[in-house]
């Protein structure tokens, strides 16, 4: 067995170039990891496929340029099939990395499986690429300690890269860009460390002959591969930046649209003055509550509240001050409602309190009296102290139903109270509807 090996030298400029490509590819990979997490599944798939090719090409180019940095004392070339296969291995490893990075969180099994798969892919890329030399027997002699070291570096670097992918999610703005740059330098160092550890594992015997010297070769190969890769990475980074800005603008437009929809909802279903649900929203909630009562066999109560003596407030002090009084009364009425209840303003000085939860008449009477007590308290407005009262009519479902008559019956009970002097409550009785008509 030949025991003397060639003392190979590396071109320092090409080594630095390979490290730059590794760092640049890492920086672009960190950007691609954010793109594959877009909610649009079709767009995310496109970024995953395209990103895998670009990221794999960047890693493979670093490896290929790194091999071209070696100054062999004999003519060398690279077999086409192994070279292409090593590129495919780099793309597969990149696709695994981006797939793991697209997940919601990085669990320990996901980290371990992803790191092993990525590490195996990167090792396959390197050693298949080395086989592209197609050396005459006895061929390359391997130092297995360095081989194992390069494999370990590959797996550890893959694990660190995955953790960096997820860690950068917590950052934004300038801090994100700054740490992304630092992370790219770390990842580039790890990729280069794996490659040159693998190169250190290869010993070329004296008198070695490369059988693929007439295939992929040429003095301008370093420039061609480097320039092509840098242009490809630059275009991908530019596209990713444009995509990020478009997504940001889309998010702003979506937020504006949601705000507009919320405002339209407020206009359609909320009282403009008090912010309480209006008649439309009240009808909807009454319908839902009645369906629940029919299904569960429960009951509900509707309190029709009308302010006593509100018209003189508008006549004496003006509608602006009257609006202030209405808002205060709405606030007091809402304070008497529970979470499951609905308070609505249906027009003028008329309010409705819808009570769910299957209340009995005793509980409803207590709530009605609390409402009267709350609205009877004096209101201080612009140096004036005003005292109002209210009349409350109560209708129960299903005893005073059906649903479409519930409000009319509560209204009739309220008018009965008003005719009796107000500041009281009354439960609906059938004769009240005839009196109201």
Secondary structure as UniProt FT lines:
FT   STRAND          9..10
FT   HELIX           12..35
FT   TURN            36..37
FT   HELIX           41..68
FT   STRAND          70..71
FT   HELIX           80..101
FT   HELIX           108..131
FT   TURN            132..133
FT   TURN            137..138
FT   STRAND          140..142
FT   HELIX           144..167
FT   HELIX           168..170
FT   HELIX           173..200
FT   STRAND          202..205
FT   TURN            206..207
FT   TURN            211..214
FT   TURN            219..220
FT   HELIX           221..269
FT   TURN            272..274
FT   HELIX           279..296
FT   STRAND          300..308
FT   HELIX           311..317
FT   HELIX           319..335
FT   TURN            339..340
FT   STRAND          342..347
FT   TURN            348..349
FT   STRAND          350..355
FT   HELIX           361..376
FT   STRAND          379..381
FT   TURN            382..383
FT   STRAND          384..386
FT   STRAND          389..397
FT   TURN            398..400
FT   HELIX           403..405
FT   HELIX           406..419
FT   TURN            420..421
FT   STRAND          424..427
FT   HELIX           430..436
//
